[in-house]
Amino acid sequence: MTKKGYIDELNSKKNNNFNQACIDQVNQLIYCRDKRDYSKSDHYDLTHLKTFTIDDESTYERDDAISIQSRQGHKIIWIHISSPSLYIEYDSPLEREARKRISSIYLPDRTITMFPKEVINNLLSLNSGSARKTISIGVELKSDGSIKDYQLRQSIVTCNYNLTYDDAEELIELAPKEEEDLSILHRLLIRRRNYRLSNGALSIENEEGRISMNAYGKLYIKYMESMKSRIMISEAMVLFGSIIAIYAKQNNISIPYRCQAKSHKTVEPKLFENTNKEKILQKYNQRTNLMASYISTIPNIHSNLAINPYCQSSSPIRRYNDLLIHYQINNFINHKDLLDDVDIDSHIERIRVVTKEINQITRSSELYWLNNWFSSKENKSYSVYFLRWIRREKQICLVHLIELSLELTIRISNLVDLEFGQEYTIVYCDLFDESEFIMFNMII
C-alpha cells in the first residue's frame, strides 16, 4: 500500500475530530469540575491512600492506579479505575461517540482516542495531584492467593505518583523503607498470580518488539519487556476484572463477560536445547493451542486466566466494552435503570464488528511503517525462526525475527521447504506487495 493509500483509508474510517455537541459537553463538564467540591461528595474518600499509576512513558490515558492499605494487621490491595460513567451520562453526545468508536486506536504515527483529549486530560486521566472519581476495589487475599474478602466502592482518589514501568521496577527491586508500598503490592499480586497458575492459568508473557515513531518522526522498534512492574499491573487488572464479574453475577447485572473455553490440545514437549529459543517456541505453541476468547452475557470460565467469571473492565477511557460495564455497575449502585441482556447483546455485536475493523486498520498501519523501517536500514538480512505456513501456495508464512523480538507474516520470493523452529536467514526485498505482505528472500 502506498503512503497516500494508507492515509486515505485511515482518514476515511477513523479520525480524531469530534462533533460540536461533544465539544460543548466537554466544555460543560470541565466548567462543572472547576465548580465541584469533592469534600461534599457522597463517594468513598480514598484520597488519604498513597496511590500510584504505572504506565509507559508516552501514556496519557491513565485509567488505573493501585494502593496498599494496612488495617488491623491485614493488607488490603486497592485497585482504582477511572470511571467516565460517573461524569458522562449514558446516551449523551460523548457516550454516543464513544459507542461509535468502540476504542482508542494506537498506531505508530498517531493515537485516535475514544474520548476528546481535553476531557481525558482535565477530568478522566488519573493525573498526579488531581482528585478523580473511580470505581475502587479493596481486596484481601488468603495465604494461598485466593480472595478472602473484597469491597467495591464509588470513590474519590488523588494520585500521588505517575510512574513509568522503569520507575516502578526500581522501587520494587530496591524496596526502600520510606517507599515500600510497591514492593508489598508486588509480593501480594505475585501471590495472586501464583494461585491462578496453580489452577491452570498460562503464563505467556514474552518480550516483543513493535514498530513505533518518536515525537520527531523517527521510526524505531519498541521492546515490551517482561518486567516485574508490568506483571504486577497486569495481575492487578485481571484481579479487578475478576471481582467486577463476581459482583455482576451475584447481583444479576447484565454485562459483557469475557470467556474462553479450555483447549483439549496438548502442547508439544520441549524440543530445543537453546533456552531463549525454547522459550519463544514454547510460548508460540501455547498461544496457538488456545481457544479463541469471546464476549457474552452468559458468564463462563476464562481458561487461560483460570478465572470464572471474568470481564475486561479496567480501561473505560479507551475501551467501550469496559465503559459499558462501568455504566451497568454504577447504575446498579445508584438504583438507576439497567440495560438488559438484549441491549447488552446488541452492544456486543457492534463491539465485535468494529473491533475487527480497528484490527485491520492497525495491521495496515503497522505493516506500512514497518516496511518503511526495513527499507531505511543498511543491513537487509535478519535471522528468523520459522513458525508455520499461512498459505504455502502463495509463499506466505509466519516467522519470528530473533533480533527484533517480532512475529511477522511475510511473503518469501523463493519456494523452499522449511521446518518449524529451525533458524533461517531472510533478506529484505524492498517491495511491499498489494496484499500487504513484506517481501523477503529466504536463504537456505
C-alpha positions in Angstrom: 0.0 0.0 0.0 1.3 3.5 -0.8 1.5 6.1 1.8 -1.4 8.0 0.2 -3.5 4.8 0.1 -2.8 4.1 3.8 -3.6 7.7 4.9 -6.8 7.8 2.8 -8.0 4.5 4.2 -7.2 5.6 7.8 -8.8 9.1 7.4 -11.9 7.7 5.7 -12.6 5.3 8.6 -11.3 6.9 11.8 -10.2 10.4 12.8 -9.9 12.3 15.9 -12.4 15.0 15.1 -15.4 15.3 17.5 -18.7 17.0 16.6 -19.9 20.2 18.1 -22.2 18.5 20.6 -19.3 16.6 22.0 -17.2 19.7 22.3 -20.0 21.6 24.1 -20.4 18.7 26.5 -16.6 18.7 27.2 -16.7 22.4 28.0 -19.6 22.0 30.3 -18.0 19.1 32.1 -14.8 21.0 32.7 -16.7 24.1 33.8 -18.6 21.9 36.3 -15.4 20.3 37.5 -14.0 23.7 38.4 -17.1 24.4 40.5 -17.1 21.0 42.1 -16.3 20.5 45.8 -15.3 16.9 46.3 -15.3 17.2 50.1 -19.2 17.2 49.8 -19.3 14.2 47.6 -21.0 11.0 48.8 -18.3 8.9 47.2 -16.0 7.0 49.4 -12.9 9.1 50.3 -9.7 7.3 49.5 -7.6 10.4 49.0 -5.6 9.5 52.1 -4.1 6.5 50.4 -0.7 6.7 48.7 -1.7 6.0 45.1 0.4 5.1 42.1 -0.3 4.9 38.3 2.3 2.9 36.4 2.3 3.2 32.6 4.5 3.6 29.6 6.3 6.9 29.3 4.0 8.1 26.4 0.7 7.2 28.1 -1.8 10.0 28.9 -4.9 7.8 29.2 -4.1 6.9 32.8 -7.1 4.9 33.8 -5.8 2.6 36.5 -4.0 3.1 39.8 -3.0 0.9 42.8 -2.6 1.4 46.6 -1.9 -0.6 49.7 -3.7 -0.2 53.0 -2.8 -1.7 56.4 -5.8 -2.4 58.6 -5.5 -4.3 61.9 -2.6 -6.3 60.7 -4.2 -7.1 57.3 -3.1 -5.9 53.9 -5.7 -4.6 51.5 -4.9 -4.2 47.8 -6.8 -1.2 46.4 -7.3 -1.1 42.6 -8.8 2.2 41.3 -10.2 2.6 37.8 -11.2 6.0 36.5 -14.9 5.8 35.6 -16.1 8.1 32.9 -19.6 6.9 33.5 -19.6 8.8 36.8 -19.2 12.1 34.8 -20.7 11.3 31.4 -24.4 10.4 31.1 -25.4 7.3 29.1 -26.8 8.3 25.6 -25.2 11.8 25.9 -23.1 13.0 22.9 -19.8 11.8 24.3 -21.2 8.4 25.2 -22.7 8.0 21.7 -19.4 9.0 20.1 -17.5 6.5 22.3 -20.1 3.9 21.4 -19.5 4.6 17.7 -15.7 4.5 18.0 -15.6 1.4 20.3 -12.0 2.0 21.4 -9.0 4.2 21.1 -6.6 3.2 18.3 -2.9 3.1 18.8 -0.9 3.4 15.6 2.9 4.0 15.2 2.4 7.6 14.0 -0.7 8.7 15.9 -3.3 7.8 18.5 -7.0 8.2 17.8 -8.8 8.5 21.2 -12.3 7.3 22.1 -12.9 10.5 24.1 -11.6 14.0 23.3 -8.2 14.7 24.7 -9.5 17.7 26.6 -11.8 15.6 28.7 -9.2 12.9 29.2 -6.6 15.3 30.4 -8.8 17.5 32.5 -11.3 15.1 34.0 -10.7 11.4 33.4 -7.0 10.6 33.5 -5.6 9.8 36.9 -3.0 12.6 36.8 -0.8 13.3 39.8 -2.3 15.7 42.3 -5.8 15.7 40.8 -8.9 14.3 42.5 -10.8 11.8 40.3 -13.9 9.7 40.6 -13.2 6.0 40.3 -14.6 2.6 40.9 -12.3 1.2 43.5 -12.0 -2.4 44.7 -10.3 -3.3 48.0 -9.1 -6.9 48.1 -7.8 -9.0 51.0 -6.1 -12.3 49.8 -5.7 -15.5 51.7 -2.3 -17.0 52.2 -2.7 -19.1 49.0 -3.6 -16.1 46.9 -7.4 -16.8 46.7 -9.8 -13.9 47.5 -10.7 -13.7 51.2 -12.8 -10.6 51.0 -13.5 -7.6 48.8 -15.3 -4.3 48.9 -16.4 -2.3 45.8 -16.7 1.5 46.1 -17.5 4.5 44.1 -14.7 6.6 45.4 -12.6 9.7 45.2 -8.8 9.2 44.8 -5.9 11.5 44.3 -2.8 10.0 42.7 0.5 10.8 44.4 2.8 9.5 41.7 2.6 8.9 37.9 5.4 6.4 37.4 6.8 4.7 34.4 7.4 0.9 34.4 11.1 1.6 34.8 10.5 3.8 37.8 8.3 1.2 39.4 10.7 -1.6 38.6 13.4 0.3 40.5 11.2 0.8 43.6 10.2 -2.9 43.6 13.8 -4.1 43.3 15.2 -1.7 45.9 12.2 -1.7 48.3 13.4 1.4 50.3 11.8 1.5 53.7 10.4 5.0 53.1 8.8 3.8 49.9 8.0 0.1 50.2 4.4 0.2 49.1 5.1 -1.1 45.6 7.3 -3.9 46.9 4.5 -5.0 49.2 1.9 -4.8 46.3 4.2 -6.7 44.0 4.6 -9.5 46.6 0.8 -9.8 47.2 -0.1 -9.7 43.5 2.5 -12.3 42.6 0.9 -14.5 45.3 -2.4 -14.0 43.5 -0.7 -14.8 40.1 0.8 -18.0 41.5 -2.6 -19.0 42.8 -4.0 -18.7 39.2 -1.1 -20.6 37.7 -1.6 -23.4 40.2 -5.2 -23.6 39.0 -4.2 -24.0 35.3 -3.6 -20.4 34.1 -1.0 -20.0 31.5 2.0 -17.6 31.7 2.6 -16.4 28.1 4.4 -13.1 28.8 7.3 -12.6 26.4 9.5 -9.8 25.2 8.1 -8.5 22.0 9.0 -5.8 19.6 6.7 -3.3 18.0 7.2 -0.6 15.4 6.8 2.9 16.9 7.5 6.5 16.0 9.0 9.1 18.4 8.0 12.8 18.7 10.5 13.7 16.0 9.0 11.3 13.4 11.8 8.7 13.7 10.8 5.1 13.4 12.2 2.6 15.9 11.4 -0.9 17.3 9.9 -0.6 20.8 10.6 -3.6 23.1 7.9 -4.6 25.6 10.0 -6.4 28.2 8.5 -8.8 30.7 9.2 -6.8 33.9 8.1 -7.2 37.5 6.2 -3.9 37.3 4.3 -5.0 34.1 3.4 -8.3 35.6 2.2 -6.7 38.8 -0.1 -4.2 37.0 -1.4 -6.9 34.6 -2.3 -9.1 37.6 -4.0 -6.1 39.3 -6.1 -5.6 36.2 -7.0 -9.3 36.0 -8.0 -9.2 39.7 -10.2 -6.1 39.1 -11.9 -7.8 36.2 -12.5 -11.0 38.2 -14.1 -9.1 41.1 -16.3 -6.9 38.9 -17.5 -10.1 37.2 -18.3 -11.8 40.5 -20.2 -8.7 41.7 -22.2 -8.5 38.4 -23.1 -12.2 38.6 -24.1 -12.1 42.2 -26.3 -9.1 41.6 -27.8 -10.3 38.2 -26.3 -7.3 36.4 -26.1 -7.9 32.7 -22.6 -7.2 31.4 -20.3 -8.5 28.6 -18.3 -11.3 30.2 -15.1 -12.4 28.6 -14.9 -16.1 28.3 -12.5 -18.8 26.8 -13.2 -22.5 26.7 -10.5 -24.9 27.8 -8.4 -26.3 24.9 -8.1 -30.1 24.6 -4.9 -29.8 22.5 -1.6 -30.6 24.1 1.5 -28.5 23.9 4.4 -30.2 22.2 7.2 -31.3 24.6 10.4 -29.2 24.8 12.4 -29.9 21.7 15.2 -27.4 21.7 18.3 -27.0 23.9 18.8 -23.3 23.5 17.0 -21.6 26.4 15.8 -18.4 24.6 14.8 -20.4 21.5 12.9 -22.9 23.6 11.1 -20.1 25.5 10.0 -18.4 22.2 8.8 -21.6 20.6 7.0 -22.9 23.7 5.2 -19.6 24.1 4.2 -19.7 20.5 2.8 -23.3 20.9 0.9 -22.3 24.0 -0.8 -19.4 22.2 -1.7 -21.3 19.1 -3.3 -24.1 21.2 -5.6 -21.6 23.0 -9.3 -21.5 22.1 -10.5 -18.1 20.9 -11.9 -15.9 23.6 -15.3 -14.3 23.2 -17.7 -12.0 25.0 -21.2 -13.0 26.1 -23.9 -12.0 28.6 -23.6 -15.6 30.0 -20.8 -15.9 32.5 -18.3 -18.7 31.9 -14.7 -19.7 32.5 -11.8 -17.9 31.0 -9.4 -20.9 30.9 -6.2 -19.0 30.0 -6.6 -16.9 33.1 -8.1 -19.7 35.2 -10.9 -17.4 36.3 -14.7 -17.9 36.4 -16.3 -15.5 35.8 -14.2 -12.7 34.2 -14.7 -9.4 32.4 -12.4 -6.7 30.9 -13.3 -3.6 32.9 -10.1 -1.8 33.7 -9.8 0.6 30.7 -13.1 2.5 30.3 -11.3 5.6 29.0 -10.2 3.7 25.9 -12.4 0.6 25.5 -16.2 0.9 25.1 -16.7 -2.7 26.4 -15.2 -1.6 29.7 -17.1 1.7 29.8 -20.4 -0.2 29.2 -19.7 -2.4 32.3 -19.0 0.7 34.4 -22.4 2.2 33.3 -24.1 -1.0 34.5 -22.2 -1.3 37.8 -22.7 2.4 38.7 -26.3 2.4 37.7 -26.9 -0.6 39.9 -25.2 1.1 42.9 -27.2 4.3 42.2 -30.5 2.4 41.8 -30.9 3.5 38.2 -32.4 1.6 35.3 -30.1 -1.1 33.8 -29.7 -2.4 30.3 -31.0 -5.9 29.8 -29.4 -8.9 28.0 -30.9 -7.9 24.7 -29.4 -4.4 25.0 -26.0 -5.7 26.0 -26.1 -8.4 23.2 -26.7 -5.6 20.7 -23.7 -3.7 22.1 -21.6 -6.9 22.0 -22.3 -7.4 18.3 -21.3 -3.9 17.4 -18.1 -4.2 19.5 -17.2 -7.4 17.6 -17.8 -5.8 14.2 -16.0 -2.6 14.9 -13.1 -4.2 16.7 -12.4 -6.4 13.6 -12.3 -3.2 11.5 -10.0 -1.5 14.0 -7.7 -4.5 14.0 -7.5 -4.3 10.2 -6.6 -0.6 10.3 -4.0 -1.3 13.0 -2.4 -4.1 11.0 -2.3 -2.0 7.8 -0.6 0.9 9.7 1.9 -1.3 11.4 2.9 -3.1 8.2 3.2 0.2 6.3 5.5 1.8 8.8 7.4 -1.5 9.4 8.1 -1.7 5.7 9.4 1.9 5.8 11.7 0.9 8.7 13.1 -2.1 6.9 13.7 -0.1 3.8 15.7 2.5 5.7 18.1 0.0 7.2 21.5 -0.7 5.6 21.5 -4.2 6.9 18.8 -6.1 5.0 19.3 -9.6 6.4 17.7 -11.0 9.5 17.7 -14.3 11.4 14.3 -15.9 12.0 12.7 -18.9 13.4 10.2 -20.4 11.0 6.8 -20.9 12.7 4.3 -22.0 10.1 2.9 -21.6 6.6 -0.1 -19.3 6.3 -0.7 -20.0 2.6 2.1 -22.2 1.2 0.9 -21.9 -2.4 1.2 -18.1 -2.1 4.6 -18.4 -0.2 3.2 -16.6 2.8 4.5 -17.7 6.2 4.8 -16.7 9.8 8.3 -16.1 11.3 9.9 -14.8 14.5 12.6 -12.2 13.8 15.1 -13.0 16.5 16.9 -9.7 16.8 13.7 -7.7 16.8 11.6 -10.0 19.1 8.9 -9.6 16.4 6.5 -12.1 14.9 5.7 -11.2 11.3 3.7 -12.7 8.4 5.8 -12.3 5.3 5.9 -13.4 1.7 9.0 -15.1 0.6 10.1 -14.8 -3.1 11.5 -18.3 -3.3 9.5 -21.5 -2.5 11.6 -23.7 -0.2 11.0 -26.4 2.4 11.0 -25.1 5.9 10.8 -26.8 9.3 9.2 -25.5 12.4 11.6 -24.0 14.9 14.6 -24.0 12.6 16.7 -20.9 12.2 17.0 -19.3 8.7 18.2 -16.0 7.3 15.9 -13.8 5.3 16.8 -10.8 3.2 14.5 -7.8 2.7 13.5 -7.2 -0.9 12.4 -3.6 -0.7 9.0 -4.5 -2.0 5.6 -4.0 -0.3 3.1 -6.0 -2.4 -0.6 -5.3 -3.0 -1.6 -8.0 -0.5 0.2 -6.1 2.3 2.9 -8.6 3.0 6.5 -7.5 3.3 8.7 -9.4 0.8 11.9 -11.3 1.7 14.2 -13.8 0.2 14.8 -16.9 2.3 18.4 -18.1 2.4 18.9 -21.8 2.9 
